[in-house]
């Protein structure tokens, strides 16, 4: 038993790893991670770009596919499918043992479709059909244009990872899209237990952007009182917002609306804490893991963060705990968000900026990878 097992068996949180690489398919590396307590796998265009562009793991397959007449875009997806299908097969044991609650792998639609509803729907259908595994989660960015696609896919029985969620309002909209989709799926007479979802709420980047604005405020503050108050908020926004999101999750999924769906076999759309590596070296390396532990959640960690938690993580329920002073974590989280607004930092502006940057970063990674692959193809 490891600390990852403790997370799941004692506190109800599923530890996933935020990584997909060729070695997971060709060696026993993924099996060892599963033995250590990893219960799922996520990936994104940036991770895949790094995996394919660095080293030589993909060169043999890439050369073979190019020589067979496939273009670079087709070749990219063939390499992704090879990794995905291999990893999905290795995760099937976890999927079966958990009765379809874990053992998932997420694969994202092409990032350039983030603001294209119909394009996203078509791509999600294609990924689901092409990969054809019961434990696949198709990742769809939860942009305004992505929300109808999320609902449509759930209504068609395709399990979804709604990703790039930065704000509480957008999270609430994602939950509604899931419930809408479930109601439509139920109306068609289908088995609701066959479809599920997670909602990927990005964490550490919220502190990166909020701290930048707090730092500017501290430097320009016309009073020492304001500067001191702003200093107390550094590194507090991300966890506070995630805590409130979890409270919203519990409220939404204890409602009469969801209970009616649960009676027909529906499963929870669990919050998934994403972007959980600590970006600021001044903060604890496990800040976004230790402080966000609670039932019916997922934390997808980069390899370094996962290894750090195995070494010195503290498994205990924290996300809705009572504090020694008698106040709840939720109350204190709301105080933090209120204080942020009072000093003049708009959380709405922070999260709007992060969504734009997140969508753009994934698209840039994909485009850069295509450029690199085109260069490789031309040299063959």
C-alpha positions as a Markdown table, in Angstrom:
| # | Residue | x | y | z |
|---|---|---|---|---|
| 1 | Unk | 0.0 | 0.0 | 0.0 |
| 2 | Unk | 1.2 | 3.5 | -0.9 |
| 3 | Unk | 0.0 | 7.0 | -0.1 |
| 4 | Unk | -1.8 | 6.9 | -3.5 |
| 5 | Unk | -3.8 | 3.9 | -2.2 |
| 6 | Unk | -4.6 | 5.9 | 1.0 |
| 7 | Unk | -5.9 | 8.7 | -1.1 |
| 8 | Unk | -8.4 | 6.4 | -2.8 |
| 9 | Unk | -9.3 | 3.8 | -0.1 |
| 10 | Unk | -9.4 | 6.1 | 2.9 |
| 11 | Unk | -10.4 | 9.5 | 1.4 |
| 12 | Unk | -12.2 | 8.7 | -1.9 |
| 13 | Unk | -9.9 | 10.6 | -4.2 |
| 14 | Unk | -8.6 | 8.9 | -7.4 |
| 15 | Unk | -5.0 | 9.7 | -8.2 |
| 16 | Unk | -4.4 | 9.9 | -12.0 |
| 17 | Unk | -1.2 | 10.8 | -13.8 |
| 18 | Unk | -1.0 | 13.6 | -16.3 |
| 19 | Unk | 1.1 | 12.0 | -18.9 |
| 20 | Unk | 1.0 | 9.7 | -22.0 |
| 21 | Unk | 4.1 | 8.4 | -23.5 |
| 22 | Unk | 5.2 | 5.5 | -25.7 |
| 23 | Unk | 7.1 | 3.8 | -22.9 |
| 24 | Unk | 3.8 | 3.1 | -21.1 |
| 25 | Unk | 2.8 | 0.9 | -24.0 |
| 26 | Unk | 6.2 | -0.8 | -24.8 |
| 27 | Unk | 7.4 | -1.4 | -21.2 |
| 28 | Unk | 5.8 | -2.3 | -17.8 |
| 29 | Unk | 6.1 | 1.3 | -16.6 |
| 30 | Unk | 2.3 | 1.9 | -16.6 |
| 31 | Unk | 1.7 | -1.4 | -14.8 |
| 32 | Unk | 4.1 | -0.4 | -12.1 |
| 33 | Unk | 2.3 | 3.0 | -11.7 |
| 34 | Unk | -1.0 | 1.1 | -11.4 |
| 35 | Unk | 0.5 | -1.2 | -8.7 |
| 36 | Unk | 1.6 | 2.0 | -6.9 |
| 37 | Unk | -2.0 | 3.3 | -6.9 |
| 38 | Unk | -2.4 | 5.3 | -10.1 |
| 39 | Unk | -6.0 | 4.9 | -11.3 |
| 40 | Unk | -6.2 | 6.8 | -14.5 |
| 41 | Unk | -4.3 | 8.8 | -17.1 |
| 42 | Unk | -4.8 | 12.1 | -18.8 |
| 43 | Unk | -3.0 | 13.8 | -21.6 |
| 44 | Unk | -3.2 | 17.1 | -23.6 |
| 45 | Unk | -1.7 | 18.5 | -26.8 |
| 46 | Unk | 1.3 | 20.0 | -25.0 |
| 47 | Unk | 2.1 | 16.7 | -23.3 |
| 48 | Unk | 1.8 | 14.8 | -26.5 |
| 49 | Unk | 3.9 | 17.3 | -28.4 |
| 50 | Unk | 6.7 | 17.0 | -25.9 |
| 51 | Unk | 6.5 | 13.2 | -26.0 |
| 52 | Unk | 6.6 | 13.0 | -29.8 |
| 53 | Unk | 9.1 | 15.8 | -30.4 |
| 54 | Unk | 11.7 | 14.7 | -27.7 |
| 55 | Unk | 13.8 | 11.6 | -28.1 |
| 56 | Unk | 13.4 | 8.9 | -30.7 |
| 57 | Unk | 10.5 | 6.8 | -29.3 |
| 58 | Unk | 8.2 | 7.7 | -32.1 |
| 59 | Unk | 10.7 | 7.9 | -35.0 |
| 60 | Unk | 10.3 | 4.3 | -36.2 |
| 61 | Unk | 6.5 | 4.5 | -36.4 |
| 62 | Unk | 6.6 | 8.0 | -37.8 |
| 63 | Unk | 9.0 | 6.9 | -40.7 |
| 64 | Unk | 6.9 | 3.9 | -41.5 |
| 65 | Unk | 3.6 | 5.9 | -41.6 |
| 66 | Unk | 5.1 | 8.6 | -43.8 |
| 67 | Unk | 6.6 | 6.1 | -46.2 |
| 68 | Unk | 3.2 | 4.4 | -46.4 |
| 69 | Unk | 1.8 | 7.6 | -47.9 |
| 70 | Unk | 0.0 | 9.1 | -44.9 |
| 71 | Unk | 0.3 | 12.9 | -44.4 |
| 72 | Unk | 1.6 | 14.4 | -41.2 |
| 73 | Unk | -1.8 | 15.0 | -39.6 |
| 74 | Unk | -2.8 | 11.4 | -40.2 |
| 75 | Unk | 0.5 | 10.2 | -38.9 |
| 76 | Unk | 0.2 | 12.3 | -35.7 |
| 77 | Unk | -3.2 | 10.7 | -34.9 |
| 78 | Unk | -2.0 | 7.2 | -35.7 |
| 79 | Unk | 0.8 | 7.7 | -33.1 |
| 80 | Unk | -1.7 | 9.0 | -30.6 |
| 81 | Unk | -4.0 | 6.1 | -31.2 |
| 82 | Unk | -1.2 | 3.6 | -30.8 |
| 83 | Unk | -0.4 | 5.0 | -27.4 |
| 84 | Unk | -4.0 | 5.5 | -26.3 |
| 85 | Unk | -5.1 | 2.0 | -27.3 |
| 86 | Unk | -2.1 | 0.4 | -25.5 |
| 87 | Unk | -2.7 | 2.4 | -22.3 |
| 88 | Unk | -6.4 | 1.9 | -22.4 |
| 89 | Unk | -5.9 | -1.9 | -22.5 |
| 90 | Unk | -3.6 | -1.8 | -19.5 |
| 91 | Unk | -6.1 | 0.3 | -17.6 |
| 92 | Unk | -9.0 | -2.1 | -18.2 |
| 93 | Unk | -8.4 | -3.9 | -15.0 |
| 94 | Unk | -8.8 | -0.8 | -12.9 |
| 95 | Unk | -11.9 | 0.1 | -15.0 |
| 96 | Unk | -13.5 | -3.3 | -14.3 |
| 97 | Unk | -12.6 | -3.4 | -10.6 |
| 98 | Unk | -14.0 | 0.1 | -10.1 |
| 99 | Unk | -17.2 | -0.8 | -12.0 |
| 100 | Unk | -16.5 | 1.9 | -14.6 |
| 101 | Unk | -15.5 | 4.7 | -12.1 |
| 102 | Unk | -11.7 | 4.7 | -12.8 |
| 103 | Unk | -9.3 | 3.2 | -15.3 |
| 104 | Unk | -9.8 | 6.0 | -17.8 |
| 105 | Unk | -7.6 | 7.6 | -20.4 |
| 106 | Unk | -8.4 | 11.1 | -21.8 |
| 107 | Unk | -7.6 | 12.0 | -25.4 |
| 108 | Unk | -8.3 | 15.6 | -26.5 |
| 109 | Unk | -9.9 | 16.8 | -29.7 |
| 110 | Unk | -7.6 | 18.9 | -31.9 |
| 111 | Unk | -7.0 | 22.1 | -30.0 |
| 112 | Unk | -7.8 | 24.4 | -32.9 |
| 113 | Unk | -11.5 | 23.4 | -32.6 |
| 114 | Unk | -11.9 | 25.0 | -29.1 |
| 115 | Unk | -14.3 | 27.7 | -30.5 |
| 116 | Unk | -15.9 | 25.4 | -33.1 |
| 117 | Unk | -19.0 | 23.6 | -31.7 |
| 118 | Unk | -19.8 | 21.4 | -34.7 |
| 119 | Unk | -16.1 | 20.7 | -35.4 |
| 120 | Unk | -15.7 | 19.6 | -31.8 |
| 121 | Unk | -18.8 | 17.4 | -32.0 |
| 122 | Unk | -17.5 | 15.7 | -35.2 |
| 123 | Unk | -14.0 | 15.3 | -33.8 |
| 124 | Unk | -15.3 | 13.8 | -30.5 |
| 125 | Unk | -17.5 | 11.3 | -32.4 |
| 126 | Unk | -14.5 | 10.3 | -34.6 |
| 127 | Unk | -12.2 | 9.8 | -31.6 |
| 128 | Unk | -14.7 | 7.8 | -29.8 |
| 129 | Unk | -15.4 | 5.6 | -32.8 |
| 130 | Unk | -11.8 | 5.2 | -33.9 |
| 131 | Unk | -10.4 | 4.3 | -30.4 |
| 132 | Unk | -13.5 | 2.3 | -29.5 |
| 133 | Unk | -12.7 | 1.6 | -25.8 |
| 134 | Unk | -15.2 | 1.7 | -23.0 |
| 135 | Unk | -12.7 | 3.5 | -20.7 |
| 136 | Unk | -11.9 | 6.4 | -23.1 |
| 137 | Unk | -12.8 | 9.9 | -22.0 |
| 138 | Unk | -12.8 | 12.4 | -25.0 |
| 139 | Unk | -11.5 | 15.7 | -23.8 |
| 140 | Unk | -13.4 | 18.8 | -24.9 |
| 141 | Unk | -12.4 | 22.3 | -23.8 |
| 142 | Unk | -15.1 | 23.9 | -21.8 |
| 143 | Unk | -15.2 | 27.1 | -23.8 |
| 144 | Unk | -18.6 | 28.7 | -24.4 |
| 145 | Unk | -18.6 | 26.9 | -27.8 |
| 146 | Unk | -17.5 | 23.7 | -26.1 |
| 147 | Unk | -20.5 | 23.5 | -23.7 |
| 148 | Unk | -23.1 | 22.5 | -26.4 |
| 149 | Unk | -20.6 | 19.9 | -27.7 |
| 150 | Unk | -20.2 | 18.4 | -24.1 |
| 151 | Unk | -24.0 | 18.2 | -23.8 |
| 152 | Unk | -24.4 | 16.6 | -27.2 |
| 153 | Unk | -21.7 | 14.0 | -26.6 |
| 154 | Unk | -23.2 | 13.0 | -23.2 |
| 155 | Unk | -26.6 | 12.8 | -24.9 |
| 156 | Unk | -25.1 | 10.4 | -27.5 |
| 157 | Unk | -23.6 | 8.2 | -24.8 |
| 158 | Unk | -19.9 | 9.3 | -25.2 |
| 159 | Unk | -18.0 | 9.8 | -22.0 |
| 160 | Unk | -16.3 | 13.2 | -21.7 |
| 161 | Unk | -13.6 | 15.0 | -19.8 |
| 162 | Unk | -14.6 | 18.7 | -19.8 |
| 163 | Unk | -11.3 | 20.4 | -19.7 |
| 164 | Unk | -9.8 | 23.9 | -19.3 |
| 165 | Unk | -12.2 | 25.0 | -16.6 |
| 166 | Unk | -10.9 | 28.0 | -14.7 |
| 167 | Unk | -13.9 | 29.7 | -13.2 |
| 168 | Unk | -16.8 | 28.8 | -10.9 |
| 169 | Unk | -19.4 | 30.1 | -13.4 |
| 170 | Unk | -18.0 | 28.0 | -16.2 |
| 171 | Unk | -17.8 | 25.0 | -13.9 |
| 172 | Unk | -21.5 | 25.4 | -13.0 |
| 173 | Unk | -22.3 | 25.6 | -16.8 |
| 174 | Unk | -20.3 | 22.3 | -17.4 |
| 175 | Unk | -22.3 | 20.5 | -14.7 |
| 176 | Unk | -25.5 | 21.8 | -16.3 |
| 177 | Unk | -24.3 | 20.6 | -19.7 |
| 178 | Unk | -23.7 | 17.1 | -18.2 |
| 179 | Unk | -27.1 | 17.0 | -16.6 |
| 180 | Unk | -28.8 | 18.2 | -19.7 |
| 181 | Unk | -27.0 | 15.5 | -21.7 |
| 182 | Unk | -28.0 | 12.8 | -19.2 |
| 183 | Unk | -31.6 | 13.8 | -19.3 |
| 184 | Unk | -31.6 | 13.6 | -23.1 |
| 185 | Unk | -29.8 | 10.2 | -23.0 |
| 186 | Unk | -32.4 | 8.9 | -20.5 |
| 187 | Unk | -35.2 | 10.2 | -22.7 |
| 188 | Unk | -33.9 | 8.0 | -25.5 |
| 189 | Unk | -34.3 | 4.9 | -23.3 |
| 190 | Unk | -30.5 | 4.3 | -22.9 |
| 191 | Unk | -28.7 | 2.9 | -19.9 |
| 192 | Unk | -27.2 | 5.9 | -18.0 |
| 193 | Unk | -24.6 | 3.9 | -16.3 |
| 194 | Unk | -22.8 | 3.5 | -19.6 |
| 195 | Unk | -21.8 | 7.2 | -19.8 |
| 196 | Unk | -19.8 | 9.3 | -17.4 |
| 197 | Unk | -17.7 | 12.5 | -17.1 |
| 198 | Unk | -15.2 | 14.4 | -15.2 |
| 199 | Unk | -14.8 | 18.2 | -15.0 |
| 200 | Unk | -11.2 | 19.3 | -15.2 |
| 201 | Unk | -10.8 | 22.4 | -13.0 |
| 202 | Unk | -7.4 | 24.0 | -13.5 |
| 203 | Unk | -5.7 | 25.1 | -10.3 |
| 204 | Unk | -2.1 | 26.3 | -10.1 |
| 205 | Unk | -2.4 | 28.7 | -13.0 |
| 206 | Unk | -5.0 | 30.6 | -11.1 |
| 207 | Unk | -2.5 | 31.5 | -8.5 |
| 208 | Unk | 0.1 | 32.4 | -11.2 |
| 209 | Unk | -2.2 | 35.0 | -12.7 |
| 210 | Unk | -3.8 | 36.2 | -9.5 |
| 211 | Unk | -0.4 | 36.6 | -7.8 |
| 212 | Unk | 0.9 | 38.6 | -10.8 |
| 213 | Unk | -1.9 | 41.1 | -10.3 |
| 214 | Unk | -1.5 | 41.1 | -6.6 |
| 215 | Unk | 2.2 | 41.8 | -7.0 |
| 216 | Unk | 1.5 | 44.8 | -9.3 |
| 217 | Unk | -1.0 | 46.0 | -6.7 |
| 218 | Unk | 1.5 | 45.7 | -3.9 |
| 219 | Unk | 4.1 | 47.6 | -5.8 |
| 220 | Unk | 1.7 | 50.4 | -6.7 |
| 221 | Unk | -0.4 | 50.5 | -3.5 |
| 222 | Unk | -0.9 | 54.0 | -2.1 |
| 223 | Unk | -1.2 | 52.7 | 1.5 |
| 224 | Unk | 0.8 | 50.2 | 3.5 |
| 225 | Unk | -2.5 | 48.7 | 4.8 |
| 226 | Unk | -3.6 | 47.8 | 1.3 |
| 227 | Unk | -0.2 | 46.4 | 0.4 |
| 228 | Unk | -0.1 | 44.3 | 3.5 |
| 229 | Unk | -3.6 | 42.9 | 2.9 |
| 230 | Unk | -2.7 | 42.0 | -0.7 |
| 231 | Unk | 0.4 | 40.2 | 0.5 |
| 232 | Unk | -1.7 | 37.9 | 2.7 |
| 233 | Unk | -3.6 | 36.8 | -0.4 |
| 234 | Unk | -0.6 | 35.6 | -2.4 |
| 235 | Unk | -0.8 | 31.9 | -3.2 |
| 236 | Unk | -4.3 | 31.6 | -1.7 |
| 237 | Unk | -6.7 | 32.1 | -4.7 |
| 238 | Unk | -6.4 | 28.8 | -6.5 |
| 239 | Unk | -7.1 | 26.5 | -3.5 |
| 240 | Unk | -9.9 | 28.8 | -2.3 |
| 241 | Unk | -11.6 | 28.7 | -5.7 |
| 242 | Unk | -11.3 | 24.9 | -5.9 |
| 243 | Unk | -12.7 | 24.6 | -2.4 |
| 244 | Unk | -15.8 | 26.6 | -3.5 |
| 245 | Unk | -16.1 | 24.5 | -6.6 |
| 246 | Unk | -16.2 | 21.3 | -4.5 |
| 247 | Unk | -18.9 | 22.8 | -2.4 |
| 248 | Unk | -20.8 | 23.6 | -5.6 |
| 249 | Unk | -20.2 | 20.0 | -6.8 |
| 250 | Unk | -21.8 | 18.6 | -3.6 |
| 251 | Unk | -24.8 | 20.9 | -3.9 |
| 252 | Unk | -25.4 | 20.2 | -7.6 |
| 253 | Unk | -25.1 | 16.4 | -7.2 |
| 254 | Unk | -27.3 | 16.2 | -4.1 |
| 255 | Unk | -30.1 | 18.0 | -5.9 |
| 256 | Unk | -33.5 | 16.4 | -6.7 |
| 257 | Unk | -32.6 | 16.8 | -10.4 |
| 258 | Unk | -29.5 | 14.6 | -10.1 |
| 259 | Unk | -31.2 | 12.1 | -7.7 |
| 260 | Unk | -33.8 | 11.4 | -10.4 |
| 261 | Unk | -31.0 | 10.6 | -12.8 |
| 262 | Unk | -29.1 | 8.6 | -10.3 |
| 263 | Unk | -32.1 | 6.4 | -9.8 |
| 264 | Unk | -31.8 | 5.5 | -13.5 |
| 265 | Unk | -28.1 | 4.6 | -13.1 |
| 266 | Unk | -26.4 | 8.0 | -13.7 |
| 267 | Unk | -22.9 | 8.5 | -12.1 |
| 268 | Unk | -21.4 | 11.6 | -10.6 |
| 269 | Unk | -19.4 | 14.0 | -12.8 |
| 270 | Unk | -16.4 | 14.2 | -10.5 |
| 271 | Unk | -14.3 | 17.3 | -10.2 |
| 272 | Unk | -10.8 | 16.6 | -11.5 |
| 273 | Unk | -8.1 | 18.9 | -10.2 |
| 274 | Unk | -5.7 | 19.6 | -13.1 |
| 275 | Unk | -2.6 | 21.7 | -13.3 |
| 276 | Unk | -1.5 | 20.6 | -9.8 |
| 277 | Unk | 2.2 | 21.1 | -10.0 |
| 278 | Unk | 3.4 | 24.1 | -8.0 |
| 279 | Unk | 4.7 | 26.8 | -10.4 |
| 280 | Unk | 6.0 | 29.1 | -7.7 |
| 281 | Unk | 9.1 | 27.6 | -5.9 |
| 282 | Unk | 8.3 | 29.7 | -2.8 |
| 283 | Unk | 5.1 | 27.6 | -2.3 |
| 284 | Unk | 5.0 | 24.0 | -1.0 |
| 285 | Unk | 5.5 | 21.5 | -3.8 |
| 286 | Unk | 2.3 | 19.7 | -2.9 |
| 287 | Unk | 0.1 | 22.7 | -2.2 |
| 288 | Unk | -2.4 | 21.7 | -4.9 |
| 289 | Unk | -2.6 | 18.1 | -3.8 |
| 290 | Unk | -2.5 | 18.1 | 0.0 |
| 291 | Unk | -5.1 | 20.9 | 0.2 |
| 292 | Unk | -7.6 | 19.4 | -2.2 |
| 293 | Unk | -8.3 | 15.9 | -0.9 |
| 294 | Unk | -11.9 | 14.8 | -0.6 |
| 295 | Unk | -14.4 | 12.2 | -1.6 |
| 296 | Unk | -15.5 | 11.8 | -5.3 |
| 297 | Unk | -12.7 | 13.8 | -6.7 |
| 298 | Unk | -9.7 | 13.1 | -9.0 |
| 299 | Unk | -6.3 | 14.7 | -8.9 |
| 300 | Unk | -4.3 | 14.3 | -12.1 |
| 301 | Unk | -0.6 | 14.9 | -11.3 |
| 302 | Unk | 2.5 | 15.3 | -13.5 |
| 303 | Unk | 5.1 | 12.6 | -12.8 |
| 304 | Unk | 7.3 | 14.7 | -10.6 |
| 305 | Unk | 4.3 | 15.8 | -8.4 |
| 306 | Unk | 3.1 | 12.1 | -8.2 |
| 307 | Unk | 6.6 | 11.0 | -7.1 |
| 308 | Unk | 6.7 | 13.9 | -4.5 |
| 309 | Unk | 3.3 | 12.8 | -3.1 |
| 310 | Unk | 4.5 | 9.2 | -2.8 |
| 311 | Unk | 7.6 | 10.5 | -0.9 |
| 312 | Unk | 6.2 | 13.1 | 1.5 |
| 313 | Unk | 2.5 | 13.7 | 0.7 |
| 314 | Unk | 0.0 | 13.9 | 3.5 |
| 315 | Unk | -3.2 | 11.9 | 2.8 |
| 316 | Unk | -6.0 | 13.4 | 4.9 |
| 317 | Unk | -9.4 | 15.0 | 4.1 |
| 318 | Unk | -8.8 | 18.7 | 3.6 |
| 319 | Unk | -11.1 | 20.1 | 1.0 |
| 320 | Unk | -14.1 | 20.5 | 3.3 |
| 321 | Unk | -12.5 | 20.0 | 6.7 |
| 322 | Unk | -13.3 | 22.0 | 9.9 |
| 323 | Unk | -10.5 | 24.3 | 11.0 |
| 324 | Unk | -9.1 | 24.3 | 14.6 |
| 325 | Unk | -10.8 | 27.7 | 15.1 |
| 326 | Unk | -14.2 | 26.1 | 14.4 |
| 327 | Unk | -14.7 | 27.6 | 10.9 |
| 328 | Unk | -14.9 | 25.4 | 7.8 |
| 329 | Unk | -12.4 | 25.5 | 5.0 |
| 330 | Unk | -15.3 | 26.6 | 2.8 |
| 331 | Unk | -16.0 | 29.7 | 4.9 |
| 332 | Unk | -12.4 | 30.6 | 4.9 |
| 333 | Unk | -12.1 | 30.1 | 1.1 |
| 334 | Unk | -15.1 | 32.4 | 0.5 |
| 335 | Unk | -13.4 | 35.0 | 2.8 |
| 336 | Unk | -10.3 | 34.8 | 0.6 |
| 337 | Unk | -12.2 | 35.3 | -2.6 |
| 338 | Unk | -14.1 | 38.2 | -1.1 |
| 339 | Unk | -10.9 | 39.8 | 0.1 |
| 340 | Unk | -9.4 | 39.4 | -3.4 |
| 341 | Unk | -12.3 | 41.4 | -4.8 |
| 342 | Unk | -12.0 | 44.0 | -2.0 |
| 343 | Unk | -8.4 | 44.8 | -2.8 |
| 344 | Unk | -9.3 | 45.3 | -6.5 |
| 345 | Unk | -8.3 | 42.0 | -8.2 |
| 346 | Unk | -11.1 | 40.7 | -10.4 |
| 347 | Unk | -11.3 | 36.9 | -10.3 |
| 348 | Unk | -13.5 | 37.1 | -13.4 |
| 349 | Unk | -10.7 | 38.9 | -15.3 |
| 350 | Unk | -8.1 | 36.4 | -14.0 |
| 351 | Unk | -10.1 | 33.4 | -15.2 |
| 352 | Unk | -11.0 | 34.9 | -18.6 |
| 353 | Unk | -7.4 | 35.6 | -19.2 |
| 354 | Unk | -6.4 | 32.1 | -18.2 |
| 355 | Unk | -8.9 | 30.5 | -20.6 |
| 356 | Unk | -7.7 | 32.5 | -23.5 |
| 357 | Unk | -4.1 | 31.6 | -22.7 |
| 358 | Unk | -4.9 | 27.9 | -22.1 |
| 359 | Unk | -6.7 | 27.5 | -25.4 |
| 360 | Unk | -3.9 | 29.4 | -27.2 |
| 361 | Unk | -1.1 | 27.4 | -25.5 |
| 362 | Unk | -2.5 | 24.1 | -26.6 |
| 363 | Unk | -3.1 | 25.3 | -30.1 |
| 364 | Unk | 0.4 | 26.6 | -30.3 |
| 365 | Unk | 1.9 | 23.3 | -29.0 |
| 366 | Unk | -0.1 | 21.4 | -31.7 |
| 367 | Unk | 1.0 | 23.8 | -34.4 |
| 368 | Unk | 4.6 | 23.7 | -33.4 |
| 369 | Unk | 4.5 | 19.9 | -33.4 |
| 370 | Unk | 3.0 | 19.8 | -36.9 |
| 371 | Unk | 5.8 | 22.1 | -38.1 |
| 372 | Unk | 8.4 | 19.8 | -36.5 |
| 373 | Unk | 6.8 | 16.7 | -38.0 |
| 374 | Unk | 6.6 | 18.3 | -41.4 |
| 375 | Unk | 10.3 | 19.0 | -41.2 |
| 376 | Unk | 11.0 | 15.4 | -40.3 |
| 377 | Unk | 8.8 | 14.1 | -43.1 |
| 378 | Unk | 10.6 | 16.3 | -45.6 |
| 379 | Unk | 14.0 | 15.0 | -44.6 |
| 380 | Unk | 13.0 | 11.3 | -45.1 |
